[in-house]
Amino acid sequence: MKFMNLKKLVPAALIPCLMWTAGCGNSGPEDNTVAPSTRREVRGREHKLDAGKVAELNAQLAVKVASGTKDEVDTLLYDGATADAMNRHGLPVIFIAAQRGDVEILELLIKAGADVNAKIGTSHNTDGVGYTGTADGTPLAYAAGAGKVDAMDVLRKAGADLNAAGPEGTTPLMRAAEGGQLDSVQWLIINGSTAGREKALTKAQMVINPQDNYLQIIRLLSR
């Protein structure tokens, strides 16, 4: 049996390509590394996770929303954590992000489906480790009470109701006034938030030995 001379049939420059199973131009084994920018296409919501795994991811998400980075939150959402996750005290993560004022994390949660008009009532700590309950309000009220105007703007653009109250009637304006957050009060008034104005004024007036920020809030709300 005669064997064909490969060198006569194929140009010499192409012989290494034919001998290399990965194809011409490859210098080694195929790289299966997935770039972070394409991770969404192959991970996250395509996975079918059991309830236990989702609960584990959601617990991690609550921690990272409170004190982690955008990339850590992003990874957990890709892996299957849900945007309606709560911390161990029942506070939804969008409230945590709003109060923290991390705009990038807040935008990630909103994009993943978090409800910008969610409401939560007052609850109290039951585990004996400081006060870790929840306060009445909406994500916008939480941002307003913490003076996080940039977060308030993100919520507004995402469709948050500036006049919405929590189950017990606390509005963003009331939370801002009670917390002495002058910038929040000004932002709310400029953007047309009027709900709870009289109660907000009363809360500011009840502060003993008020500092200048409270005095300015009182003047604004008295007009």
C-alpha positions as CSV (number, residue, x, y, z in Angstrom):
1,M,0.0,0.0,0.0
2,K,1.4,3.4,-1.0
3,F,1.2,6.5,1.2
4,M,0.7,9.9,-0.3
5,N,3.4,12.4,0.3
6,L,1.7,15.2,2.3
7,K,4.4,17.6,1.4
8,K,3.7,17.3,-2.3
9,L,0.0,17.8,-1.9
10,V,-0.1,20.6,0.7
11,P,2.0,23.7,1.0
12,A,4.5,23.3,3.8
13,A,3.2,26.3,5.7
14,L,-0.2,24.6,6.1
15,I,1.0,21.2,7.4
16,P,1.3,22.3,11.0
17,C,-2.3,23.6,10.9
18,L,-3.5,20.2,9.7
19,M,-1.6,18.4,12.3
20,W,-2.9,20.6,15.1
21,T,-6.4,19.6,16.1
22,A,-7.4,22.9,17.6
23,G,-7.0,24.7,14.2
24,C,-4.6,27.0,12.5
25,G,-3.2,29.8,14.6
26,N,-3.9,28.3,18.1
27,S,-0.8,28.1,20.3
28,G,-2.3,25.9,23.0
29,P,-5.5,24.3,24.3
30,E,-8.8,26.1,23.9
31,D,-9.4,28.8,26.5
32,N,-12.8,28.3,28.2
33,T,-12.5,31.3,30.5
34,V,-15.7,33.5,30.3
35,A,-15.1,37.2,30.4
36,P,-17.1,39.0,33.1
37,S,-19.0,41.0,30.6
38,T,-20.5,37.9,29.0
39,R,-21.2,36.1,32.2
40,R,-24.9,36.9,32.1
41,E,-25.2,34.8,28.9
42,V,-24.0,31.6,30.5
43,R,-24.8,31.9,34.2
44,G,-27.4,33.2,36.6
45,R,-31.0,32.9,35.6
46,E,-30.4,30.0,33.2
47,H,-29.7,27.9,36.2
48,K,-32.6,26.1,37.9
49,L,-31.8,26.4,41.6
50,D,-33.6,24.7,44.5
51,A,-35.2,26.8,47.2
52,G,-32.4,26.1,49.6
53,K,-29.7,27.4,47.3
54,V,-31.7,30.5,46.5
55,A,-32.2,31.2,50.2
56,E,-28.4,30.9,50.7
57,L,-27.7,33.3,47.8
58,N,-30.3,35.8,49.1
59,A,-28.7,35.8,52.5
60,Q,-25.4,36.5,51.0
61,L,-26.9,39.2,48.8
62,A,-28.4,41.0,51.9
63,V,-24.9,41.2,53.5
64,K,-23.2,42.4,50.3
65,V,-25.9,45.1,49.6
66,A,-25.3,46.4,53.1
67,S,-21.5,46.4,53.0
68,G,-20.1,44.9,49.8
69,T,-19.2,46.1,46.4
70,K,-21.2,46.4,43.2
71,D,-19.3,43.5,41.6
72,E,-20.1,41.2,44.6
73,V,-23.8,42.1,44.3
74,D,-23.7,41.7,40.5
75,T,-22.2,38.2,40.8
76,L,-24.8,37.0,43.3
77,L,-27.6,38.3,41.1
78,Y,-26.0,36.4,38.2
79,D,-25.7,33.3,40.2
80,G,-29.4,33.3,41.1
81,A,-30.1,35.6,44.1
82,T,-33.3,37.5,43.7
83,A,-33.9,41.2,43.9
84,D,-36.7,40.8,46.4
85,A,-34.3,39.2,49.0
86,M,-34.5,40.3,52.6
87,N,-32.0,40.4,55.4
88,R,-32.6,38.3,58.6
89,H,-34.8,41.1,60.0
90,G,-37.2,41.1,57.1
91,L,-35.9,44.3,55.4
92,P,-35.8,44.0,51.6
93,V,-32.5,44.7,50.0
94,I,-33.7,47.7,48.0
95,F,-34.4,49.5,51.3
96,I,-30.8,48.6,52.5
97,A,-29.3,50.0,49.2
98,A,-31.4,53.1,49.4
99,Q,-30.4,53.9,52.9
100,R,-26.8,53.1,52.2
101,G,-27.0,55.4,49.2
102,D,-24.9,53.2,46.9
103,V,-26.3,54.3,43.5
104,E,-24.6,51.5,41.5
105,I,-25.9,48.7,43.8
106,L,-29.4,50.4,43.8
107,E,-29.4,50.5,40.0
108,L,-28.4,46.8,39.8
109,L,-31.3,45.8,42.1
110,I,-33.8,47.9,40.1
111,K,-32.6,46.4,36.9
112,A,-33.0,42.9,38.4
113,G,-36.6,43.7,39.3
114,A,-36.7,45.2,42.8
115,D,-39.9,47.1,43.6
116,V,-39.1,50.8,43.9
117,N,-42.5,51.3,45.5
118,A,-42.3,48.5,48.1
119,K,-43.6,49.3,51.6
120,I,-42.6,48.0,55.0
121,G,-43.9,48.7,58.4
122,T,-42.3,49.0,61.8
123,S,-40.8,46.0,63.5
124,H,-38.6,45.6,66.5
125,N,-35.5,43.7,67.3
126,T,-36.2,40.3,69.0
127,D,-32.8,38.8,69.2
128,G,-31.3,41.0,71.9
129,V,-28.4,42.4,69.8
130,G,-29.1,46.1,69.6
131,Y,-31.8,47.7,67.6
132,T,-32.1,46.0,64.2
133,G,-35.8,46.4,63.4
134,T,-37.4,48.1,60.5
135,A,-39.0,51.5,60.2
136,D,-42.2,52.4,58.4
137,G,-41.8,53.7,54.9
138,T,-40.7,53.1,51.3
139,P,-37.2,52.8,49.7
140,L,-37.4,56.5,48.9
141,A,-38.3,57.3,52.6
142,Y,-35.3,55.3,53.7
143,A,-33.0,57.2,51.3
144,A,-34.6,60.5,52.4
145,G,-34.1,59.8,56.1
146,A,-30.4,59.1,55.5
147,G,-29.8,62.1,53.3
148,K,-29.0,60.1,50.2
149,V,-30.2,62.5,47.5
150,D,-28.4,60.7,44.7
151,A,-30.2,57.5,45.6
152,M,-33.5,59.4,45.8
153,D,-33.0,60.6,42.3
154,V,-32.3,57.1,41.0
155,L,-35.6,55.9,42.6
156,R,-37.5,58.8,41.2
157,K,-36.3,58.1,37.7
158,A,-37.2,54.4,38.1
159,G,-40.8,55.3,38.9
160,A,-40.9,55.7,42.7
161,D,-43.9,57.6,44.0
162,L,-42.6,60.6,45.9
163,N,-45.7,60.9,48.1
164,A,-46.2,57.2,48.9
165,A,-46.4,56.3,52.6
166,G,-45.5,53.2,54.5
167,P,-48.3,51.0,56.0
168,E,-48.3,53.2,59.0
169,G,-48.4,56.5,57.1
170,T,-44.8,57.6,57.1
171,T,-43.9,59.6,54.0
172,P,-40.5,60.5,52.6
173,L,-40.9,64.1,53.7
174,M,-41.7,63.0,57.3
175,R,-38.6,60.7,57.4
176,A,-36.4,63.5,56.0
177,A,-37.6,66.1,58.5
178,E,-37.4,63.8,61.4
179,G,-33.8,62.9,60.5
180,G,-32.8,66.5,60.1
181,Q,-31.9,65.9,56.4
182,L,-32.1,69.4,55.0
183,D,-30.9,68.3,51.5
184,S,-33.6,65.6,51.4
185,V,-36.3,68.0,52.4
186,Q,-35.3,70.5,49.8
187,W,-35.1,67.8,47.1
188,L,-38.5,66.5,48.0
189,I,-40.1,70.0,47.9
190,I,-38.5,70.9,44.6
191,N,-39.7,67.6,43.1
192,G,-43.3,68.1,44.3
193,S,-43.5,65.8,47.3
194,T,-46.1,67.2,49.7
195,A,-47.6,64.3,51.5
196,G,-47.3,64.4,55.2
197,R,-46.0,68.0,55.2
198,E,-47.8,69.1,58.4
199,K,-46.6,66.0,60.3
200,A,-43.1,66.5,59.0
201,L,-43.1,70.0,60.3
202,T,-44.3,68.7,63.7
203,K,-41.5,66.2,63.8
204,A,-38.9,68.8,63.1
205,Q,-40.4,71.2,65.8
206,M,-40.3,68.4,68.4
207,V,-36.5,68.2,68.3
208,I,-35.0,69.5,71.6
209,N,-32.3,72.1,71.1
210,P,-32.5,71.9,67.3
211,Q,-29.4,72.6,65.2
212,D,-29.4,74.9,62.2
213,N,-30.5,72.2,59.8
214,Y,-33.7,71.6,61.8
215,L,-34.4,75.3,62.0
216,Q,-34.0,75.6,58.2
217,I,-36.3,72.6,57.7
218,I,-38.9,74.2,59.9
219,R,-38.7,77.4,57.9
220,L,-39.1,75.5,54.6
221,L,-42.1,73.5,55.8
222,S,-43.8,76.6,57.3
223,R,-44.0,78.4,54.1
